[in-house]
Amino acid sequence: MDRKQLRYELVKECGRFPNMTQIANFFGKSREYVRTMMKDCDYHFDGKSRQYAVNDVIDRWLAGVRA
């Protein structure tokens, strides 16, 4: 899946600022995996969860950061 298609599917499924649980469910990975993948990445805290920009999520996923 290329970057453009991945972005389209992620936005359609989770919105532009998905949280860790949404990212984990989308990729079929554990929340611990996502926590490791998104380590040191900027996020927005909405009071109950960390929300990440879709482009940051895709960059980390395509870079192959592994838990």
Phi and psi in degrees as GROMACS dihedral restraints (atoms count N, CA, C in turn):
[ dihedral_restraints ]
;  ai    aj    ak    al  type     phi  dphi    fc
    3     4     5     6     1   -81.3    20    10
    4     5     6     7     1   170.7    20    10
    6     7     8     9     1   -59.3    20    10
    7     8     9    10     1   -43.9    20    10
    9    10    11    12     1   -64.8    20    10
   10    11    12    13     1   -44.7    20    10
   12    13    14    15     1   -66.8    20    10
   13    14    15    16     1   -41.1    20    10
   15    16    17    18     1   -61.3    20    10
   16    17    18    19     1   -42.8    20    10
   18    19    20    21     1   -63.5    20    10
   19    20    21    22     1   -44.1    20    10
   21    22    23    24     1   -58.8    20    10
   22    23    24    25     1   -48.3    20    10
   24    25    26    27     1   -65.4    20    10
   25    26    27    28     1   -40.5    20    10
   27    28    29    30     1   -66.6    20    10
   28    29    30    31     1   -42.8    20    10
   30    31    32    33     1   -65.4    20    10
   31    32    33    34     1   -41.1    20    10
   33    34    35    36     1   -63.0    20    10
   34    35    36    37     1   -40.3    20    10
   36    37    38    39     1   -81.0    20    10
   37    38    39    40     1   -41.7    20    10
   39    40    41    42     1  -120.7    20    10
   40    41    42    43     1   -11.1    20    10
   42    43    44    45     1    91.7    20    10
   43    44    45    46     1  -178.9    20    10
   45    46    47    48     1   -79.6    20    10
   46    47    48    49     1   -19.0    20    10
   48    49    50    51     1  -131.3    20    10
   49    50    51    52     1    77.2    20    10
   51    52    53    54     1   -75.3    20    10
   52    53    54    55     1   152.5    20    10
   54    55    56    57     1   -94.6    20    10
   55    56    57    58     1   179.9    20    10
   57    58    59    60     1   -60.8    20    10
   58    59    60    61     1   -41.9    20    10
   60    61    62    63     1   -64.2    20    10
   61    62    63    64     1   -42.6    20    10
   63    64    65    66     1   -64.0    20    10
   64    65    66    67     1   -40.8    20    10
   66    67    68    69     1   -64.2    20    10
   67    68    69    70     1   -45.6    20    10
   69    70    71    72     1   -60.7    20    10
   70    71    72    73     1   -44.2    20    10
   72    73    74    75     1   -65.4    20    10
   73    74    75    76     1   -39.0    20    10
   75    76    77    78     1   -63.5    20    10
   76    77    78    79     1   -45.6    20    10
   78    79    80    81     1   -89.1    20    10
   79    80    81    82     1    -8.6    20    10
   81    82    83    84     1    72.3    20    10
   82    83    84    85     1    32.8    20    10
   84    85    86    87     1  -116.1    20    10
   85    86    87    88     1   171.3    20    10
   87    88    89    90     1   -80.7    20    10
   88    89    90    91     1   161.4    20    10
   90    91    92    93     1   -65.9    20    10
   91    92    93    94     1   -31.6    20    10
   93    94    95    96     1   -64.0    20    10
   94    95    96    97     1   -40.5    20    10
   96    97    98    99     1   -60.5    20    10
   97    98    99   100     1   -45.9    20    10
   99   100   101   102     1   -65.8    20    10
  100   101   102   103     1   -39.4    20    10
  102   103   104   105     1   -58.7    20    10
  103   104   105   106     1   -43.6    20    10
  105   106   107   108     1   -68.2    20    10
  106   107   108   109     1   -42.2    20    10
  108   109   110   111     1   -61.9    20    10
  109   110   111   112     1   -39.2    20    10
  111   112   113   114     1   -95.8    20    10
  112   113   114   115     1     9.6    20    10
  114   115   116   117     1   -57.3    20    10
  115   116   117   118     1   138.1    20    10
  117   118   119   120     1    64.7    20    10
  118   119   120   121     1    21.7    20    10
  120   121   122   123     1  -103.7    20    10
  121   122   123   124     1   142.8    20    10
  123   124   125   126     1   -65.5    20    10
  124   125   126   127     1   144.8    20    10
  126   127   128   129     1  -146.3    20    10
  127   128   129   130     1   165.0    20    10
  129   130   131   132     1  -111.5    20    10
  130   131   132   133     1   125.8    20    10
  132   133   134   135     1   -97.4    20    10
  133   134   135   136     1   117.9    20    10
  135   136   137   138     1   -96.4    20    10
  136   137   138   139     1    12.0    20    10
  138   139   140   141     1   108.6    20    10
  139   140   141   142     1   -25.2    20    10
  141   142   143   144     1  -137.4    20    10
  142   143   144   145     1   -14.5    20    10
  144   145   146   147     1  -151.9    20    10
  145   146   147   148     1   158.5    20    10
  147   148   149   150     1   -89.1    20    10
  148   149   150   151     1   128.5    20    10
  150   151   152   153     1  -113.6    20    10
  151   152   153   154     1   130.2    20    10
  153   154   155   156     1  -109.7    20    10
  154   155   156   157     1   148.0    20    10
  156   157   158   159     1   -68.8    20    10
  157   158   159   160     1   140.5    20    10
  159   160   161   162     1   -56.5    20    10
  160   161   162   163     1   -41.6    20    10
  162   163   164   165     1   -63.3    20    10
  163   164   165   166     1   -36.2    20    10
  165   166   167   168     1   -66.5    20    10
  166   167   168   169     1   -41.2    20    10
  168   169   170   171     1   -61.4    20    10
  169   170   171   172     1   -46.4    20    10
  171   172   173   174     1   -65.3    20    10
  172   173   174   175     1   -41.9    20    10
  174   175   176   177     1   -58.1    20    10
  175   176   177   178     1   -45.8    20    10
  177   178   179   180     1   -66.5    20    10
  178   179   180   181     1   -40.9    20    10
  180   181   182   183     1   -64.6    20    10
  181   182   183   184     1   -46.3    20    10
  183   184   185   186     1   -71.2    20    10
  184   185   186   187     1   -25.8    20    10
  186   187   188   189     1   -72.0    20    10
  187   188   189   190     1   -17.8    20    10
  189   190   191   192     1    79.3    20    10
  190   191   192   193     1    33.0    20    10
  192   193   194   195     1   -64.9    20    10
  193   194   195   196     1   124.2    20    10
  195   196   197   198     1  -112.5    20    10
  196   197   198   199     1   148.2    20    10
